[in-house]
Amino acid sequence: MGVIGRQGTKLTIVNFLGVGIGVLSTLFLYPKDAALYGLIMFVIATGTLFEPLASMGIQVIVLRYFSRLKTDNQSGNGLFVYALLHLSLGIVFFSGLFWLFSDFALGLVKQMNAKDSKNIDLFFHFIPILVGLLALQNLLNYYIANYRRIVIPGIILNFLPKLWIPITFLLAYQGFIHSMGIVYAALAMVAVSVTGLLIYLKWLGHLSFKPQWQIYRGSTLREMVTYGLFGLLGVVGTQMAYRIDQSMLGTILSMKSVGIFSFALTIAMTIDMPAKSVMNISAPLISDFFEKGEMDKIKEHYHKIALNLIAVGLFLYLGLVLVADDVFMLTKNPADLLTARKIAMILAFAKLVDMLTGPNDLIIGISRYYRFNMILILVLSLGNILLNYSFIRKYGVFGPAMASVGFIVTFNFIKVIFLWIKFRMLPFSKPMLPLIGSALCCIGVHYFLPSMGYPIIDGLIGGMILLLGYLIPLLYWRWAPDLVKMLEGGLGSLGLKSPIKQ
């Protein structure tokens, strides 16, 4: 898949290193105080949840209009300056809105969760600063992605937090910092990320504050503003769909519930990592294809991306099903982790559905039908909030995961039907059938095999089932040819040959 394969593979490797640190921290560090970890993640999740209101859709504007406005030297034709002005207005708007309703919102939070309201009160008034930094961070990430550069930003945005958060946890756990220190640590982490992205953009030679005034006049500006407003609706909906669970758990239940759910998210993120890497580099390419009217290339990428993502996703999901329980039993406090694993199974299934349907969100969002995509996700996300509230009250920490499955399955089903009606394209292909069949066979064999009673032995047996029942057939019959080529290319760069001869 060309640049998607190269950049996506590199970023996936980086992300998995970060996830490895996150998983080790989840296994051996965070269970020491789930409530403390929950507080840290609650602060970050709350800032992330409100970030779209400050961004005002600027990320989608940068994604869609970069190709149209770029000059021969790919300067973006003043788009960066416009983006900063747009973002500044958004931050001012959000800050005003926040201060206007902050007392009401804080009072509501205290009524729902009096136990943890003191901690929430401490950091509540720092939210506009955190949100502004996160908005600038995301703008820089999207802007740099237009230059087909996602590896260094991936290291900054994905790897850095995996080191920063456990260090913050240890400092707080040992009593070196208190609640406000956690807030300052979160602000410092995002500030360091923003600084790193600015330095990298400067190093690429594309950090220019020279405006091109022609984009501020005429139909282009009006079109950009309109698209940005619809983009705001879409991104707000996305955040409500994918990010609101931790914030709602913290305000309705407890910080410990946030911690346990965050354990599950860390585990489930391993399923999602390849998709994030591929989507980051695919977005500007799909935008280019639309700009040139190359619908055949969009359809080709749609099939390839969906096939490769589900192939990797099923492999990782099987690892969660076949091996994770036995690994958790080796830890000192397996109870919370085993609960988290059950939640992760639900979340991971939702992510598999996302991967199976490929980049449908990107395709609709960049096409002329972007209004449909953005309004749809907003409407469904409002329903997701109601589901979260109801399910959290009824099922506790399992509630958000169950709500996520309902939302993601419905959302993707509608998008797949829409793409078929408008563009006559589907993400599904024949090689998906043996992939899914092989995965189901592995799960069936594991289910009927009796336990040996020793976690290490059971884990090794699960690993062998995964290797013999899924990975080797995938490589031998090349059910996902592009993925197999990428794996062989990675082995070749290390001076190794593929163990499967053709």
VOGU-3710 file (C-alpha; in Angstrom, 3 decimals, decimal comma):
1> mgvigrqgtk> 0,000/0,000/0,000  2,941/2,312/-0,642  3,302/5,232/1,739  0,379/3,965/3,850  2,203/0,690/4,416  5,591/2,245/5,191  4,422/5,038/7,467  1,630/2,962/8,986  4,005/0,101/9,831  6,554/2,416/11,428
11> ltivnflgvg> 3,936/4,190/13,503  2,334/0,896/14,520  5,694/-0,329/15,831  6,123/2,902/17,792  2,578/2,657/19,120  3,039/-0,949/20,197  6,169/0,010/22,130  4,055/2,615/23,891  1,253/0,136/24,467  3,816/-2,322/25,854
21> igvlstlfly> 4,836/0,245/28,462  1,162/0,953/29,142  0,335/-2,735/29,580  3,283/-3,303/31,930  2,197/-0,274/33,953  -1,370/-1,612/33,995  -0,210/-5,042/35,175  2,297/-4,070/37,835  1,896/-0,382/38,712  -1,600/1,089/38,450
31> pkdaalygli> -3,357/-1,676/40,458  -1,506/-0,333/43,521  -4,078/2,490/43,626  -6,838/2,289/41,006  -8,525/5,442/42,374  -5,346/7,511/41,966  -4,866/6,255/38,412  -8,528/6,991/37,763  -8,045/10,606/38,879  -5,114/11,074/36,483
41> mfviatgtlf> -7,055/9,618/33,559  -10,180/11,584/34,511  -8,248/14,871/34,231  -6,856/13,961/30,797  -10,148/12,512/29,524  -12,113/15,611/30,581  -9,726/17,914/28,717  -9,899/15,672/25,654  -13,688/15,603/25,791  -14,004/19,407/25,617
51> eplasmgiqv> -11,159/19,985/23,119  -13,395/20,033/19,990  -15,309/23,062/21,289  -12,061/25,031/21,263  -10,852/23,615/17,932  -14,051/24,704/16,139  -13,499/22,120/13,398  -10,052/23,404/12,373  -8,563/19,887/12,110  -11,022/18,825/9,416
61> ivlryfsrlk> -10,485/22,134/7,577  -6,727/21,522/7,496  -7,294/17,962/6,310  -9,735/18,827/3,526  -8,303/22,080/2,153  -4,565/21,530/2,392  -4,375/19,770/-0,979  -6,481/22,452/-2,640  -4,504/25,394/-1,265  -0,955/24,071/-1,263
71> tdnqsgnglf> 1,589/25,652/-3,581  4,494/24,050/-5,407  6,600/24,071/-2,253  3,669/22,641/-0,257  3,494/25,700/1,978  -0,217/25,288/2,455  -0,763/28,754/0,926  -1,133/30,506/4,285  -3,428/27,819/5,686  -1,327/27,496/8,846
81> vyallhlslg> -1,826/31,155/9,745  -5,553/30,874/9,092  -5,640/27,748/11,261  -3,982/29,571/14,170  -6,409/32,502/13,888  -9,378/30,126/13,675  -8,108/28,189/16,685  -7,505/31,350/18,727  -11,108/32,427/18,223  -12,259/28,943/19,197
91> ivffsglfwl> -10,243/28,966/22,430  -11,644/32,393/23,370  -15,173/31,149/22,592  -14,773/28,008/24,683  -13,195/29,866/27,605  -16,093/32,329/27,700  -18,622/29,512/27,482  -16,821/27,595/30,212  -16,692/30,445/32,688  -20,334/31,238/31,998
101> fsdfalglvk> -21,547/27,742/32,911  -18,752/26,494/35,195  -20,562/27,052/38,504  -23,659/25,237/37,271  -21,629/22,322/35,869  -19,515/21,974/39,017  -22,623/22,001/41,206  -24,150/19,257/39,067  -20,999/17,143/39,360  -20,972/17,545/43,141
111> qmnakdskni> -24,567/16,371/43,346  -23,848/13,225/41,311  -20,563/12,275/42,997  -20,015/14,000/46,338  -17,262/11,500/47,238  -14,772/12,664/44,601  -16,055/16,229/44,137  -13,154/17,706/46,117  -10,613/16,366/43,605  -12,735/17,515/40,671
121> dlffhfipil> -13,094/20,985/42,196  -9,300/21,386/42,393  -8,623/20,988/38,688  -11,945/22,176/37,266  -10,859/25,758/36,652  -7,722/24,634/34,797  -9,802/22,947/32,096  -9,663/25,889/29,605  -5,838/25,879/29,704  -5,677/22,111/29,197
131> vgllalqnll> -8,281/22,255/26,430  -6,441/25,073/24,618  -3,150/23,157/24,695  -4,830/19,975/23,466  -6,504/21,878/20,612  -3,149/23,312/19,480  -1,547/19,875/19,781  -4,179/18,271/17,554  -3,968/21,071/14,988  -0,219/20,576/14,647
141> nyyianyrri> -0,645/16,809/14,366  -3,191/17,100/11,540  -1,161/19,756/9,748  2,035/17,690/9,821  0,131/14,595/8,591  -0,526/16,434/5,308  3,203/16,160/4,601  2,950/12,344/4,952  4,814/12,510/8,251  3,189/10,632/11,115
151> vipgiilnfl> 5,983/8,698/12,825  7,618/11,514/14,834  4,235/13,018/15,819  3,193/9,476/16,774  6,198/9,174/19,074  5,386/12,541/20,652  1,648/12,006/21,050  1,475/8,275/21,817  4,810/7,267/23,295  5,425/10,296/25,541
161> pklwipitfl> 2,201/9,878/27,594  3,000/6,203/28,190  6,134/7,361/30,012  4,756/10,565/31,526  1,621/9,082/33,111  3,327/6,255/35,069  5,965/8,709/36,317  3,175/11,038/37,467  1,432/8,085/39,127  4,592/7,056/40,995
171> layqgfihsm> 5,246/10,608/42,188  1,672/10,918/43,438  1,618/7,407/44,933  4,800/8,090/46,882  3,396/11,408/48,115  5,824/13,700/46,258  2,936/15,468/44,507  -0,726/15,866/45,408  -3,914/16,481/43,422  -2,817/19,851/42,029
181> givyaalamv> 0,537/18,341/41,091  -1,351/15,846/38,928  -3,064/18,730/37,136  0,241/20,555/36,571  1,804/17,320/35,293  -1,019/16,911/32,744  -0,584/20,506/31,563  3,185/20,062/31,317  2,809/16,843/29,312  0,653/18,524/26,645
191> avsvtglliy> 2,889/21,625/26,613  5,939/19,436/25,933  4,033/17,692/23,103  3,095/21,039/21,518  6,699/22,221/21,749  7,974/19,019/20,161  5,508/19,258/17,262  6,424/22,899/16,611  10,119/22,018/16,559  9,464/19,135/14,168
201> lkwlghlsfk> 7,367/21,326/11,843  10,195/23,868/11,853  12,700/21,105/11,096  10,579/20,024/8,114  10,808/23,592/6,835  7,046/24,211/6,898  6,615/26,425/9,962  5,574/29,640/8,227  3,616/32,522/9,752  3,326/34,367/6,456
211> pqwqiyrgst> -0,352/34,799/5,559  -1,760/34,541/2,051  -4,632/36,992/2,200  -6,460/35,629/-0,833  -7,822/32,700/1,177  -9,585/35,145/3,504  -11,782/36,467/0,725  -14,507/35,045/-1,454  -16,202/31,692/-1,620  -13,229/29,637/-0,364
221> lremvtyglf> -13,284/31,248/3,070  -17,060/30,892/3,370  -16,809/27,261/2,311  -14,021/26,606/4,832  -15,964/28,201/7,682  -19,111/26,225/6,805  -17,162/22,995/6,570  -15,465/23,770/9,859  -18,784/24,296/11,631  -20,098/20,978/10,361
231> gllgvvgtqm> -16,748/19,478/11,260  -17,192/20,811/14,779  -20,475/18,930/15,059  -18,829/15,749/13,808  -15,813/15,972/16,117  -17,987/16,857/19,113  -20,101/13,815/18,297  -16,998/11,654/18,003  -15,730/12,785/21,385  -19,107/12,148/22,974
241> ayridqsmlg> -19,099/8,701/21,422  -15,543/7,610/22,152  -14,294/9,782/25,018  -17,182/10,480/27,334  -17,146/7,147/29,152  -14,293/7,952/31,571  -15,694/11,393/32,392  -19,174/9,982/33,033  -17,814/7,182/35,214  -15,884/9,719/37,284
251> tilsmksvgi> -18,904/11,952/37,784  -21,480/9,184/38,382  -19,557/6,368/40,123  -16,014/6,854/41,448  -12,403/7,452/40,477  -11,695/3,776/41,133  -14,215/2,844/38,443  -12,391/5,202/36,065  -9,149/3,446/36,945  -10,539/-0,043/36,263
261> fsfaltiamt> -12,149/1,113/33,007  -8,849/2,751/32,011  -7,118/-0,608/32,593  -9,580/-2,060/30,080  -8,972/0,763/27,605  -5,224/0,199/27,776  -5,744/-3,483/26,982  -8,283/-2,801/24,225  -6,050/-0,131/22,652  -3,747/-2,875/21,395
271> idmpaksvmn> -6,527/-3,842/18,981  -6,960/-0,283/17,761  -3,323/0,748/17,275  -2,881/-0,413/13,657  -6,122/1,341/12,684  -4,974/4,649/14,170  -1,657/4,432/12,345  -3,249/3,628/8,983  -6,026/6,221/9,325  -3,546/8,987/10,149
281> isaplisdff> -1,653/8,525/6,897  -4,722/7,577/4,824  -6,658/10,779/5,515  -4,538/13,159/3,377  -4,252/10,527/0,607  -8,028/10,068/0,402  -8,383/13,851/0,374  -5,993/13,977/-2,607  -7,967/11,289/-4,439  -11,214/13,200/-3,975
291> ekgemdkike> -9,580/16,410/-5,154  -8,453/14,631/-8,347  -11,714/12,714/-8,784  -9,951/9,325/-8,581  -12,831/7,259/-7,195  -11,316/3,943/-8,353  -8,298/4,562/-6,120  -10,551/5,381/-3,182  -12,444/2,121/-3,687  -9,177/0,178/-3,957
301> hyhkialnli> -7,838/1,698/-0,733  -11,172/1,090/0,983  -10,921/-2,661/0,325  -7,221/-2,969/1,127  -7,331/-0,981/4,349  -10,369/-2,865/5,678  -8,815/-6,260/4,861  -5,452/-5,490/6,445  -7,001/-3,931/9,530  -9,310/-6,858/10,253
311> avglflylgl> -6,426/-9,316/9,708  -4,287/-7,558/12,322  -7,253/-6,827/14,571  -8,330/-10,472/14,750  -4,775/-11,565/15,588  -4,615/-9,097/18,480  -8,132/-9,932/19,636  -7,245/-13,620/19,727  -4,256/-12,751/21,896  -6,654/-11,101/24,326
321> vlvaddvfml> -8,987/-14,123/24,291  -6,395/-16,895/24,383  -3,572/-15,538/26,535  -4,565/-12,470/28,585  -6,275/-14,283/31,485  -3,224/-16,425/32,136  -0,904/-13,404/32,101  -3,121/-11,536/34,575  -3,137/-14,503/36,956  0,632/-14,040/37,343
331> tknpadllta> 0,187/-10,561/38,868  -0,172/-9,857/42,593  -3,637/-8,272/42,333  -5,429/-10,059/39,470  -9,017/-9,295/40,542  -9,263/-5,757/39,125  -7,325/-6,780/36,013  -9,598/-9,760/35,332  -12,599/-7,433/35,633  -10,863/-5,040/33,263
341> rkiamilafa> -10,184/-7,896/30,863  -13,915/-8,667/30,640  -14,608/-5,008/29,882  -11,756/-4,985/27,363  -13,320/-7,936/25,542  -16,458/-5,866/24,955  -14,515/-2,745/23,933  -12,221/-4,748/21,665  -15,199/-6,272/19,850  -16,460/-2,747/19,134
351> klvdmltgpn> -13,033/-1,824/17,766  -13,059/-4,938/15,553  -16,323/-3,754/13,993  -14,669/-0,400/13,339  -11,710/-2,103/11,657  -13,899/-4,465/9,621  -15,682/-1,516/7,998  -12,468/0,315/7,120  -12,089/4,082/6,609  -15,768/4,724/5,872
361> dliigisryy> -15,804/7,666/8,285  -12,904/9,308/6,426  -14,413/8,756/2,990  -17,802/10,242/3,864  -16,259/13,058/5,921  -14,020/14,225/3,075  -16,634/13,778/0,351  -19,357/16,258/-0,568  -21,662/14,326/1,750  -19,735/15,379/4,867
371> rfnmililvl> -22,847/16,965/6,375  -24,523/13,555/6,557  -21,579/12,022/8,402  -21,256/14,835/10,905  -24,960/15,146/11,684  -25,294/11,352/11,953  -22,514/11,012/14,500  -23,857/13,930/16,522  -27,374/12,461/16,665  -26,141/8,971/17,512
381> slgnillnys> -23,729/10,359/20,102  -26,549/12,060/21,957  -28,173/8,650/22,129  -24,840/7,228/23,301  -24,779/9,662/26,229  -28,211/8,489/27,311  -27,098/4,867/26,926  -23,967/5,527/28,993  -25,938/7,179/31,771  -28,523/4,403/31,849
391> firkygvfgp> -26,020/1,543/31,561  -23,623/2,990/34,165  -26,507/3,201/36,629  -27,563/-0,360/35,812  -24,315/-2,236/35,022  -21,678/-0,117/36,751  -18,224/-0,084/35,192  -19,387/-2,430/32,402  -21,982/0,106/31,234  -19,813/2,326/28,984
401> amasvgfivt> -18,395/-0,698/27,158  -21,857/-2,035/26,403  -22,987/1,397/25,226  -19,913/1,627/22,952  -20,803/-1,623/21,198  -24,333/-0,435/20,497  -23,138/2,912/19,195  -20,285/1,643/17,015  -22,262/-1,202/15,422  -25,165/1,114/14,573
411> fnfikviflw> -22,913/3,911/13,349  -20,838/1,698/11,071  -23,857/-0,170/9,689  -25,450/3,109/8,586  -22,191/4,366/7,041  -21,618/1,147/5,092  -25,149/1,327/3,647  -24,688/5,012/2,810  -21,412/4,408/0,960  -22,994/1,620/-1,050
421> ikfrmlpfsk> -25,934/3,820/-2,063  -23,823/6,867/-2,985  -20,575/5,354/-4,307  -21,340/1,653/-4,877  -18,448/0,599/-2,634  -18,298/-1,858/0,258  -15,359/-2,616/2,571  -15,889/-6,379/2,544  -13,913/-8,860/0,465  -13,736/-12,665/0,135
431> pmlpligsal> -10,446/-13,128/2,064  -12,230/-11,832/5,165  -14,240/-15,072/5,363  -11,295/-17,455/6,011  -9,789/-14,898/8,406  -12,955/-14,768/10,502  -13,472/-18,539/10,198  -9,924/-19,231/11,372  -10,354/-16,883/14,347  -13,614/-18,570/15,367
441> ccigvhyflp> -11,965/-21,996/15,156  -9,167/-20,817/17,471  -11,686/-19,539/20,006  -13,652/-22,796/19,800  -10,571/-24,975/20,358  -9,502/-22,838/23,314  -12,985/-22,985/24,837  -13,230/-26,781/24,758  -9,657/-27,508/25,879  -9,465/-28,150/29,644
451> smgypiidgl> -7,299/-25,889/31,768  -3,976/-27,345/32,968  -4,265/-25,375/36,213  -0,969/-23,547/35,648  -1,198/-20,039/34,104  2,178/-20,296/32,337  1,288/-23,619/30,667  -2,218/-22,449/29,769  -0,776/-19,242/28,318  1,708/-21,194/26,190
461> iggmilllgy> -1,097/-23,444/24,907  -3,148/-20,372/23,999  -0,158/-18,921/22,170  0,312/-22,148/20,187  -3,361/-22,148/19,173  -2,946/-18,569/17,955  0,209/-19,422/16,021  -0,971/-22,661/14,395  -4,625/-21,823/13,959  -4,411/-18,236/12,741
471> lipllywrwa> -1,004/-16,717/12,055  0,544/-19,522/9,977  -2,574/-19,982/7,775  -2,703/-16,193/7,273  0,914/-16,150/6,097  0,804/-19,372/4,087  -2,358/-18,642/2,114  -1,641/-14,872/2,054  -5,188/-13,951/2,952  -4,057/-10,316/3,338
481> pdlvkmlegg> -1,339/-9,946/0,647  -0,344/-6,355/1,457  -0,010/-7,152/5,135  2,111/-10,228/4,411  4,355/-8,163/2,107  4,809/-5,572/4,852  5,742/-8,303/7,334  8,188/-9,852/4,876  9,633/-6,431/4,159  10,102/-5,849/7,885
491> lgslglkspi> 11,873/-9,195/8,256  13,993/-8,430/5,207  15,152/-5,129/6,679  16,393/-7,126/9,689  18,230/-9,570/7,417  15,695/-12,357/8,044  13,682/-14,458/5,634  10,013/-15,282/5,859  9,500/-18,635/7,635  6,674/-19,444/5,222
501> kq> 7,970/-20,448/1,795  5,837/-19,817/-1,274
//
